[in-house]
Each structure stands twice: as structure tokens, then as C-alpha cells.
Amino acid sequence: MGDIPTDNLLKRHQHWLLAILSAFLLFLSFPNVNLYPLAWIAMVPFFIALTRATGWKSAFWIGYLTGLLFFAGLLLAIILLYPYENIFATTVGYLLLVGYTGLYFAVFAALMQFGQVRSGILFPLAAACIWTALEWVRSWLMTGFPWGSIGYSQWNNLIGIQVASVVGVHGISFVIVLFNAGIATVLRNRQQWRQEIRAVVLPVVLMLLCFGYGAFQLQDAEPLDRETNATVTTDTETLNVALIPGNISQLQKWDVNQFPAILRRYINLTYKASRAAPDLIVWPETSIRSQALTGEWPIYYGRFSGMLRETAIPIIVGTANRGETDEAIGKFSKDADKKSEPIYNRVLSIASDGKIHGTYAKMHLVPFGEYVPLENLLPDFIPDFIQFEPFAHGKTVNLLPVFIVKDKTNTVKRTDGLFRDAKVFVVKDKADTQKVEIGASICFESVFPNEFRRPVQKGARVMGIFTNDAWFDGTAFPELHLSMAPFRAIENRIAVFRCANGGFTCIVDKFGRITTPMVAPNATQEVLIAPVPLLSSTKREQTLYTRYGDWFPILCMFICAGGFGSQLVIRRWRKHS
């Protein structure tokens, strides 16, 4: 028998090669590679591959291969969690998650085959609607997992994503898929390109409208100082924040014996930041153990409370504590029943006198990372691989009031030998105070746009993201997580400060611009002090997205349901006529 010609072999498996190519191009458009223009053509090979499908089952497997390979590369960091979890558990979790997320590509491909739209403007419109609807479903089904939504690939494309204030990140995905499908329609029917050119007209027009809208919006953006990358503010009211990420490794955070050194680092950096007299100090998610706040560990409570008194600056800290929160730090209850209370992942707004002005408990927890879904229904051996005490879900969206001291400043000397690195700092007299309400989003919550907008609806004047990304040190995940912050800022037209242990600490303005040099996990810079613009306290104009949330993908869902429903009715009618 002779060898099979190479060209015949390639032709026979062309659809698989095209699927692989699309997965690779999509992967390159996301962090850490960030070749975001590739997203505008990445799905063209995938759409062409679907034309080679012989039925919905064939299309399903073409889609599944594309989705599996894309998410296998994007989510690789999960398998690298084995220093903190059982290697078997991380491997199984990675494979299950990749297998699950890949299904959305497969279902999309099968639905496109079922729809039987092959040419004209209907093909890109159908593709964009189905894709956007499925992306939205993935953002909430089974608690939700929106990582890898195509719109996030454009986080560096500021002019192209300003329309997120109207349609959200899913609207950006819609335009990208529409453009890809339009190009694919023309290429696969290139012999009739004069007829098929209409398939690309609407995508190009919508893309140009998005870019035009972005250019119009950015005209109102205050200029950036190119040397410091800081916003040159005019008459905008600001909050001067000092972000102290700490950048403590996850293995150190878990070791209770390392806590004295960790607390000493945060306190030293706080004294250092206080020299600039900021309005607010911010520590990241779970930065301090609750025993140092409640008084259960008197030595460390004394050091923390002493720091508050001497700096005289309000602070927001991340911690994990049981039950309800007291009105002030240091009121530890010795009630034995407290050990049976659920534990919450919280951020606290604490005044310099130790009074707790506000608290927010994380509501959207990480499945199998912070809690075990459907624990009672799982096999008995599963808990053996879960090496943590589950958190309880927070119940309400609470704003964090901060009372900012204005005007007068004094210089104070500290002589305590415990903190030699910061002997002189500046504090403010309590002459004039201003209340600023801050919205909080803790780690995983910031990837859910529909949840992020709720504090803004309640009146937050600035949003804070408090996160611990040290779990994923050395992987693409910290930057993937960062890439979502510009969208949250644009969707709600609100400034966001981001304090990340082991991640990227920065300030994002309402146009999605990172306006400060970022404090990276291994950066020599340890503290970020910068002004954050506040929403007006009198003129509260909410964006369309803030008011109505995911209205656009829901509309796409209804269009898909109507389209497929009508097709089923027509097919049944033809069958019986």
C-alpha cells in the first residue's frame, strides 16, 4: 500500500486543525501574552471549521476541541495549586473545570449547526447572539465562572471597550464574535463575495460605532502625566489612599508562626505611608488574623491599636472572623459558643480610635476554594482532599463608611524600637471630617459585573477590590484577574482602587485607565499612595449598565429562544403538512 498523500491527509483533518488554530489564537489574545488584536480574527478558523461539520454531533466535537484547548491553556494555573492542596485534587479540579467550560464552545457549535444558517448577515447575527447568551449563562450557572469571556481580551484596548458602560463586557464579546463570523462568512463563500459582503458590513459598522463612542467618551478623560502615569486632576474631588499589598507568600500566610513577622511588615509599611498623610490606609484581603483585632492575642492587638492611634488615619483591612462583628476592635467575647459560629471573609472600616464604622462579608465565595457546594450530596472521600475550613456566605451588600480628616497636619515622632523603619510620620488634626462611603468587592467577586454594580447602586463613591492573588504566584492568573478591573470601572463609570497581596496593586479610573504605576508581586515598590477620584455626592448619574445590569445578554437569550422556538414550530408544521 502506498503512503497517503500529505495534502489529502491535511484536507481530511482540516476542520480539526482549524479548531486548534482558533484555540491557540484566542489564548494568545489573553494575559500574559495580551495580543488583543488577535481576538478579532481568532474565531475565523473555528467558524470555517464548522462548515466542514456533517451534523450537529460533528460540530459539537469541533467546538469541544476548541474550547478544551483554549481553557486548558488559560486555566493551567489551577493545577499549580498543589503546594496548598492535594495534587490529586488540583489535577482533578483542573480537568473537570476545563471539561466543563469547554462544553460551552461545544454547545455553541451544535446550536449553530442546528440553526442551519450558512450565509448572509443572519450567520454573524446568530453566532453573536448565541455566543453572548451562552457566555452570560456561564457567568451564573453552577455559581458562575466568567473567566475567558472573550470581551476581557480587550482590556488594553481602551477606545474599544468604553461601550461597556452601556452593554457590559458581554456586549464587547458580542461585537468581537459578530466581526469574526462576518469575516468567516465572506471567506468561506468567497466565490460569491459580492453577495456575501453584506455579512461583514454590519459587523464593521458596529465595530466603528464602538470605537467612535470610545473616542467620544475619552475626550472627557482628564489627561495623564506621562512621567508618573498619574491623573492630572482638575476640580474632581479625590480620596488620597495608601495601598499596602504586603506581598506575603501564601505558604507564609498559612503559617501561624509567621504572623508576627507579617504584622510587623504591614505596620512598618503603614508608618512609612503615614508620612505622606493619606486620607485612608488599605490592607488587602485576609491580611490580618482576627485574633489581633479582637484582643484574643493581646500583644498583637496592642501593636495594631497603637498604630491606629499614632497615625490617626482610618484603615480598611481584610480579615476572617467568626459570627457578627463588634462595634470596636478589642471586644473579644470569651463565649465558648463562638467557636461554633460560621467564619466569614470580611473587610472592616476601622477608625483611628478603634471603632468599626462598617463591615462587609464576602457573598460570592469560590467553590471548593472557600466552600464546598452541595457538600451533603458529595461522596465521603471528597472532604479528605479539602484542606480548609469553609467560609459562610455574606448576606447583604454593605458600604464601608470612612470619616476623612481634612486640613491641619502635625509631625509626630515615634521612638519605639520595634519599628525602626518608620520613626517620623505625619498625622492630621481632627478639625474637619468628611464621610465617604466605599463599596467593597473581595477577590473572586470582582469578576462578576452584575454583583460589582450593587454597591454603586447603593451610593458608593469609589469601589475597592481587596484580593489575595498569592495563590497563583508565577502564573497568568494575577494578570487575568487584573484585566477585569478596567471593565468594572467602565461599566459603572466609577474609580476603583485595587489592593492585591501577591497580585497587581493599582488605581483604575472610570475610563478603565490604570493611572498609577502598578505594585507587582515582586516589585521593589512596597506602598502605593495616590488620589482616587470620587463620584459626586450631589450629582449621581448612573450608567445604563449600573441601572439595568446584564440587560444585553438577556436580550440575546430571548432572541435565541425566539429563533430556535420558531424553527421548531416551522419544522413540526412542515413535517405534518
N, C-alpha and C positions, 0 to 999 in steps of 0.2 A: 504493500500500500504506500502511496506517495504521501508526502507531507502536505498538510492543509495549508494553502497559501495564506500568508500573513494578512493580506488585505481582506480575505474572506473571514478570517478569524476576528479581525477588528470590527468588521461590519456586523458579524453575528452578535458580538458583545458590546456594540456601540452604546446602547442605552445604559449599560452598567458603567461604562467609562465616563459617560456624560454625567451620570448621577454622582460619581466620585469627584469629578471636577467641580461640580457645584458645591459639594460639601467642603472641599478644600478652599474655594474662593470665599465662601461665607465665613469660614474660620479665620481667614486672613483679614477680613474686614473688622473683626472684633479685637479688643485688647488681648495680648500685649502687642500684636502686630499693628493694629489700627490703620490698615489700608482701607479706610472707609469708602472711597470711591468704588471699590470693587463690588460693594453690595448692590450697586445699581445695575450690574451685569451678572452677578454671581448666580442667579437663578435661571438665566437664559439656557444653559445646557440642560438643567433639570426639566424645564418646560419642553424642550426639544425631545428629551428622552421619553417624556410621557406620550409623545406622538407615536413612538415605537411600541407602546403597550398594546397587547392583543385583547385586553379586557380589564375589568376593574381589579382582578387579582394580580395581574401583571403590573398594573400601575401601583397597586398597594406596595409591592415589594421594591419597586424602583424608588418610591417615596421613602420606604423604611430604610433602605440602604443609605440614602442621602441624609436622613435625619440621624441615624445611628452614628455615621462617621462624623457629622458636624458636632453633635453633642458629646461624642466620645473625646474629641479634642478639646471642646470648650469646658467640660466638667472634669477634666483629668485631675484637678486639684483634690477632688473628694477622696480619691484612692490614696492620696498622700497624707491623709489624716491619721495614719496608723500610729504615729508616736503618741497620740492621745486616745485612740480607740483600738480595739482588737482588729488586726489586719484582715481577718476573715470578714468582720462586719463592714469595714470600709470598702472592701472589694465587692462584696455582695450588694451593698448600698449603691455603689457606683454603677454596677452593671444593671441593677433594677431601675435606677433613675435614667440612665442612658436609654435603656429599653423602653421605658415609659414615654420619655419626651420624644424619642424617635417616632413613636406612634402617630404624633400629630402630623408629621410630614406624610406618613403613610395614608392616614385618613384623608388628608387634603388631596393626595394624588388619586385615591379611589373616588372621591366625590367629583373631582374634575372629570374623570372618565365617565362616571355615571351621568354627569350633566350633558355630555355629548356636544359640547360647544367647541368647535375646532378653529374657527376663523372669525375675522371681523372684530369689531370693538367689544362684542359680548364676551370674547375669551378673556382679555385682560380684566374686564369688569368683574366677571365671575371669579377669576383667580384672586383678585384683590379682596373681594367681599368674603369669600370662603376662608382665605388665609387670615384675614383680620378677625373674623368671628372665632376661628379656632385658637388664635393667639390669645384672645380675650378669655376663652373658656379655660385655657391652660393657666391663666393668671389667677383663677379662683378654685378650679376643680381639685378635689383632694388637698385642700388648704392652699393650693396655688403654687406655681413655680414659673415666674415670668423671665428667668434668666434665658438669654438667647433670643428674645424678641428682636426682630430684625431692625426695628427703629433705633435700638440702642447702639447699633454700629455707627450711627451718625453723631455721636456725642461731641466730636470735634468739629462737626460741620455746623457752626453756629447759625449761619444765614439760612440753612435748610431746615432747622428744627424749631424756629420761632413759632410756627403754626401749631406747635404742641399746646400752646395756651388755649387753643380752640378745640382741637381734636385729640389731644393727648399723644402719648408715644405710639399708641396703636394706629393713629392716623398717619404717622410717619411711615410705619410699616406698610400701610395701605398704598401710599404713593410709590414706595420702592417696588413692591410686588407688581403694581399696575404697570410701571415702567418696564420691568423685566419681562412681563408677559407680553406687552406690546412689541418689544424688540423681537422676542421669540416668534411671535405670530408672523411678522414680516420675513424673518429669516427662513422659517420652515415652509413658507409659501412664496418664496422669492420669485418663482416664475410668474406669479400674478401679483407682483409687488405694487403695481399701480392700484389694484383693488384693495390690497391689504394695508396700504399705507395709512388708511383711516384708523387702523388699530393702534397706531403709535401717536396719532395726533392728539387725542385726549390725554394720554399719559404725559406727553411733552408739555402740553398746555398747563396741566395741573402742577407739574414739577416747576415750571416757570412761575406760576402763581405763588407757589410756596416760597420760592426763592425771592420773588418780588415782595411778598408780605414780610419775609425775614429782613430784607434790606430796609423796608419802611420802618419796621419796629426798631431796628438797631440804630436808626437815625436819632432816636431819643436816648440812646445809651450814653452815659457820661464817659468821657474819654479815659483811657488807661495811661498811667505813667509807664512808659516802656522800659525805664530803667529798674523800677521797683515792682512793676506789674500791679500797682495798687490803683484803685479807682480815684480819680480826681473829682471829689465831691463838690457840689455847689451849695444849694440850700437844703439838701436832703438831711433829715435827722438821722443820726447814726448811734450805734451802740459799740463802744470800744471793748472788744473781747480779747482775752488772753487764753488761747487754746493750748493745753498741756497734754499731748498724747501719751507721754511716758515711754512708749515703745518697749514694753516689757514682754519678753518671750512668753509663749503660752505655758511652757513647762515650768517657768518660774512662777507664773500666776497661780498655778495649781498647787505649788509647794507652800504650805502654810509657814514653813520656816524661813521662806524668802520674804514674807510680808514686811518685817521691819525695814529691810533694805528698800523694798518697793515704796513704802510710805515715806521713807526718808527722801527718796528721789522726787516724789511728787511734791512734797513740802518744800524742798530746796528749790525746785523749779518754780513753785508758786511765789516764794520770796523773790526770786530773780525777776519774775514777771511783774510783781507788785511795784518795782522801781519805776515802771512806766505809768503807774496809776491808772490801770484799765477800769472800766465800769464793772466788768464781770470776769471771773475766773471759771474755766470749764475743764473738767476732767472727763475722760471717756467712759464708756460702758464698763461696769463691774471693776472700776479702778480701785475701790477701797472696800475692805471687808466690813460688814455691818457691825461686827463687834467693836470696831474702833469708833463707830458713831454712837452706839447705844450706851457705851460705858462698861460693857462686859470686859473689855481689855482696858483697864484704867490708864496705863502708861500711854498707849497709842491714842486713846481718846483725848488725853491731856495735850499731846503734841498737836493733834488736829485742831482742837478747840483753841489752843493758844495761837496757832497760825491764823485762825479766823479773827481773833480779837486784835492781833497786832497788825495785820494787813488792812483790816476794816473794809474788806471788799466782799460782796456777795459771791457765792460759788454755786455751781451746778455740778454734782458728782453722780457717777453711776455706781450702784451697789446692788446687792441681792439680799433682801431681808424677809423675815417671816411675818405673816399676819399684817395687821394695819400699822401705819407709821404714826409715831408720836408727834406732838406739836413742836418738839425741840429735840436736838440731839442730847444724849446723856441721860435719857429717862428709860434706862433699861429695866424691863419688867422681869422679875425673878420667878414669875409664874411658870411652873413646870409644864403646864399645858401648852405653852408657846412652842415647844419643840414639835408638837403635832400640827401646828399651823402650816399652811402651804407657803412656799417660798416664791417670791416674785423678783423678776428682773426690773429694777427701778432706776429712775433718775430723780434726784432731790434738789430742790432750790433752797439753799440754806443761807440765812443772813449772817452777818459777822458776829451777832450775839448768840448764834446757835439756833435761832428759831427757824423751823421748817415752814417756809411760805407756800410750798407747793410740791406735789409728788405725782409722778406718772409711772404706772406699771405697764410693761410691755404686753400688748394684746395679741399680736400675731407672732407666735413662737415658731421656732424651727423644728419641723417634725424629725424625730429621732435624734435631734441635737439638743433640744431643750425640753421636749416632752415626747411621750410615746402615744401616737394616735391609736385609738381602738385597742388599748392595752389588754383589756379583758378578753378580746377575741383572738389574740395572737398566741402562737404555740409557746409552751412553757420555757423552751430553751432560749427564746429571743431576749428576755431580760438579762440573761447571763452575759450578753455582749454589750449591754447598755451600762456604761461606766459613769453615770452621773445621777444626781437626784433631780427628778423632773421639776420644772417650774410650773406655776399656775398661771393661767391667762389673766391679764388685767381686764378690768370690767368697763372702764369709762375713759373717754378722751379728756384728759385734764391739761390745762395750760399751766405753765410754770411762771408765777409772778416773781419778778426781780425788782427790788427797790434800789434804784441807781442814785448814788450820791453825786451831786453836781458842785461845781465851783471849787471852793477852798481846798488847798493841799498843804500838807506838812511833811517834813522829812523826819524819819524815825530811825534810831539806831538799835540794832539787836546785837547782844553780846553773848548769847547762848552758844556755847561751843559745839552743840550738836549740829548746827547748821552754819558752818564756817563760810560756805559758798555765797551766802547772801546776808551780809550784816547790815546793809543800809537799804531802805526801801521807802517808798512814798505812799502815804495814805491820804484820804480825803476827809475833811471835817463833815460832820452830819448837819450841814447847814440847810441844804435843799435836796429833797429826794423826788424821784420820778418813778412811777410804776410802769414797767414794761412787761407784757405778757409774751412768753416764748412757747412755741409749740415744739414738742419733742417727738422724735422718731428714733427708735432704738434698733440699730443694726439691720436685721432682716426686714423690718417694717418699711424701710426706705425704698424697697424695690416694688412696693405696691402703691401705685399712684392714687387709686381710689381711696386708700386709707390715709395717705400723706396729706390729702387736701382737707381732712376733717378738722384738724386744729386751726387751719387757716379760716375755715368757715366759722369757727367759734371765736375768732378775733385775734389770733396770733399775729404779732407784728414782725416776727422773724422766726425762722424754723432752725432747729438744731438737730443734727444727726450725730448720735452717740453710738460708737461702734467699737468692737474688738475684732480686728481682722488678723490678729496674730496667729490664728489657727492655720492660715494659708500662707505663711511666710515663704517667699521664694517662688510663688506661683502667680498665675494671671488673675486670680480671684480678687485681690485687693483693688486692682485697677478696674476689673469688671464691675465691682461694687461701686467704685468711684464714678464710673461712667453713667450711672443712673441719677446722680445728684443734679447735674445740669437740667435734666428733664423735669425733675420735681420742682426746681426753681422756676423754670419757664412755664410749666403748666399752671402754676399759681401766681406767677409774677411776684415772687417773694424771695428775698435774700436767704441764703442757707449757710450756716457755719457747720463745718464737719470736723469733729474731733475723733480721731481714729487711732487706737492703740494698734500698732503693727500694720497700719494702713496708710492712707493719704489724708493728711490734715490740711484743710484749706477753707477758703471762703468763696462761695459762688453767688454772683449777683443775680438779679431777677431775669437777666438775659442769658443765663447759663454760662457766663464767663467766669473762669477761675481767676479771681482778681488779686490773689496773693501768691507768692512763691509757696509751693507745697512742702510740707514737712513729711518726707518719705520715711519708711520704716528704718532705714539705715543712714538717714541724713545726719550731718553734724549739727544742724539747727535743731534745738530742742523745744523751743517755745515759739508760737506764732501769735503776735499781737497786731491787731488791725481793726479798723472801723467796719461795722456791718450796717448797711442801710436798713432803716426801719420803714415799714408801711406807715402811712399817715394815720394818726389817731383820730382824725376827723373825717377825712375823705377816704372811705373804704369801698373801692371799686374792685369787685371780684371778677376774675376771668370766667369765660364760658365754661372752661373745664372745672374750675373751683366750684361753680354753681351746680353743674349737672353731671360731673364725673365722666364715666365711660359711655356717654350717650352715643358716640360714633360707632364703636364696635357693636353695641347693642342694636343699632340701626342695621349694620351689616348682617347681624344674626337674623333679624326679621326679614331682610331681603332674601337671604339664603333659604330660610324656611318657606317663604312665599314662592320662591323659584322652584325648589325641589317639590313642594306640595303641588304646585300647578302641573309639573311634569308627571308626577304620579297619577294625578287625575286624568290628564290627557292620555297617558299610556293605557290606563284602565278603560277609558272610554273607547279608545281605538280597538282594544282587544275584544270588547263586547259589541262593537258596532258591525 
